[in-house]
Amino acid sequence: MTGHTYTADCRREPGWWVATVDELDGIATQARRLDLLEVAVRGLIAAWLDTDENSFEVHLVPQLDETIADQIERARQARQEADRLSSTAAEAVRAAAAELSAQGMPIRDIGRILGVSHQRAAQLIGRSRSHKRSA
């Protein structure tokens, strides 16, 4: 898809999402779900402009209650922080596995100490070794 990006403001009405494209004289369409609404908006714009549905982008902007929008933003931030912490934890486990291996610890013991299977411990050590080789 290429070309212009059209923004559709979407509001929930009983049983429907209603989308309005203000930059095209406020044309509007509706659908029961957001995934269906994008298809409807794309079809509407294509018909309005007499162009191919794949010649432009569509950006849906759901208009949500401020309280819900705040909750969603907090959830997104928490998810990002969880991803960051997960990545930090994974790196710490890899480093610990590498250090235990360097000290001659058997793989099964490394797995038990780190709380992972011996197969996972072997994978962690293998990754550590390959990172050292490529560095």
N, C-alpha and C positions, 0 to 999 in steps of 0.2 A: 504494500500500500504506500502511496505517495501523495503529495499534494497538501492541500489545506487541512487543518484540523478544526472540526466543528465541535463546539461545546454545547452539550444539552443539559440544562438544569432539570433535575428529576425530583418530583415530589410524590409522596405516597398519598393516595386517596383510597378509600375503602375498596379493597380488592384489586387495586390497580396502581401501577407506576405511570405517571404522566410526565412526558419529556417535552420541553420547549426549547427550540433553537432560536434564541433571540436574534442572532446575526443573520437569520433568514426570515425576517418579518414575523418572528414569533411562531413559526409553524410548530405544530405539536402532534404527538402521537401517544399511544399508550400500550402497555403490555402488563401481564400479571407478574412477571419476574424481571429482574434487571438484565439477566442474560438474554432474554427475549426482547427486552426494550432496546438493547443495542442494535439488534437485527432490524427492529421496526424503525428506529431512527435512521439507520443507514439506508434502508429502503425509501423512506420519506425524503431524505436529502437527495438521493439519486434521482428520484422522480421529479422533485422540485427543480433541480438543476439540469435535468435531462442528461445525466452522465452515468458512468459506470460506478457501481457500488464500491469498487476497490480503488477508486481514484482519489480518495480522501480518507482522513482519519476521523474517528468519533471518540470524544471524551465525555463520558457520563459523570455528572456531578450530583450525587444524591444530596438533597437538602434534608438534613437531619436536625432533630431537636438538639439544642445546645448541650443539654445534659448528656445525651447519648453520644454526641460528637466528642465531648470531653472524655467519656468512658472509653471510646474507641481509641482516642489518641493515647490515653494512659496504657491501654492494652498493647498498642503498637510499640510504645517506648519500652514497656516491660519485656516484650518479645525480643526486641533488639538487644536489651541488656542481657537477657537469658542466652541469646546466641553468642554474645561476646564472652560471657562467663563460661559457656560450654566450650568455646574454642580455647580459652585460657586453661581450663581444666584438662582438655585433651592434650595440650602441649605439655602440661606438667606431668601427666601420666606417662607420655612418651619419654620425657627426660628421665623420669624415675626408673622406667623400665630399662632404658639404655644404661643408666648408672649401675643398676643391680646386675645387669648382664656383664658389664665391664668388670665387676667385682667377682665374676665367676658363678653367680647365682643360677641354679637350674631354672629352666623356663617354668616348670610347674610351680616352683616356689615363688617366682616372680608373679605369676598369675594369682596365686593365693594371697600374697602380700598386697597386691594392687586391687584385689577384689574383682578380677576378670578371669575368664577361662584361660587355660594354658595356650589354647590356639590364638586367642586375642593377644596374649603376652608375646607369642612368637611373631605375630603381625606387627606389634608395636616395636619390637626389637629390629625386625626386618626393615621397617620404615626408618628407624633411627640410623641404622647402618647405611641405608641407601642415601639418606640426607647427608651423612658425613662424607660418603664417597663423592657425591656430586658437589660438595662445597669446596 
